């Protein structure tokens, strides 16, 4: 079955960096777009970044442009989110997501906390 497993979250000081990974299985990874979402306490889940199936097209939430980079490795069936210059407002649970055969799939999430 389709599985998405995020890792790489943690506690980081403002200005620091983290790299999130999402390992996938159970579907044809190279054929689908992938995205990262986040959800802060008391807020709705929001799209952070997305990447097309072969990685040629990316898009980002305005507030992370220039700081975050989404990438994918189709040989490893994985998608990544490099986060630099982190701010306290980036604190959230980060999820990877895909749509496959008409269904939406989410990972379990990984907590990112930006605090001094």
N, C-alpha and C positions, 0 to 999 in steps of 0.2 A: 504494500500500500504506500501511498504518498507520505513521505516524512520529511520534515524540515526541522533541523536542530541548530539553534543559534548558540554561539559561544563568544567569549572575548570581552564581555562586560566587566564592570568593576567600579571601584572608587578612584577618581582622578581629580587632581587639583585644577582649578581654572587655568586655561592656557595649555593644558596637557593634551595628550593624544591617546586614542584607543583604536584598535582594529577589530571590528566585529566580523565573525564568519558565520555562514549558514551552510551547513552540509545537507545535501538532499539525496533522496533515493526514491525509487518507486515510480518514476516517470521519465520521459525523454527530456532531460534538462535543457539540452541545446535547442529545443524547439519552442521554448516559452520565455516570455519576459519575466523578470523577477523584480521585486521591490522590497524596500525597507520602510516600515512604519514605526511610529513610536506613540506611546501613551503615557502622559504624565498624570500624577494623582489628581483626580477631580476634573480631568479634561478628556475630550474625545480623542480617539486614535486618529493620527494624522499621517499622511504620506510624507516621507522624508526624501526618498530618492528611488528612481526606477531605472532599469536598464533593459534594452531590447534583447532578443534571444541570442544574437551574435555579438552583442556588445557595442554595436555601432551608434546607438542612440541612448543618451542618458538625459534625465531631467531631475531637478532638485527643487525642494522647498526653498523659497527665497531666502529665508533666514540662515540656511546652511550653505548656500552657494559660496564657493571659494574656500570653504573650510572642510567639507565632506566630499569624499570621492567614492562612488559605487563602481565596482568592477566584478567580473565573473571569470571563472576558469571552467570552460565547458568540458575539459578533459578530467577535471576533478569533481564535476557536478556541484560546484560551490559558488556562492556569491559573497562578496565582501563589502564592508563599509569602513573606509578609513576616515576617522574623525580627528581633525586637528583643531587647535585653538578652541578647545571646548569651553563652554560657558555654563554657568549654573542653570540657565534655562534649557539646556540640553538634557537635563536630568529626566529620565523616563525609562520605561521598559521598551526595549527595541525588539521588533518582530520582523521576520522575513515572511514574505507572502508570494504566492503564485496562483495563477488560475490555470487549471488543467482539465481538459474534457468538460468544460463548463462549470466546474466547481472551484470555489476559493479554498485554498489551504493556507494555514498559518502554522508557524512554529510556536514553541512554548514561551518564547521571549527570553531576553537577557537584560538584566538591570544595569543601567549606566547612571552613576551618581557623580555629579561634578560639584565638588565642595572643597573648601579650604579647611 
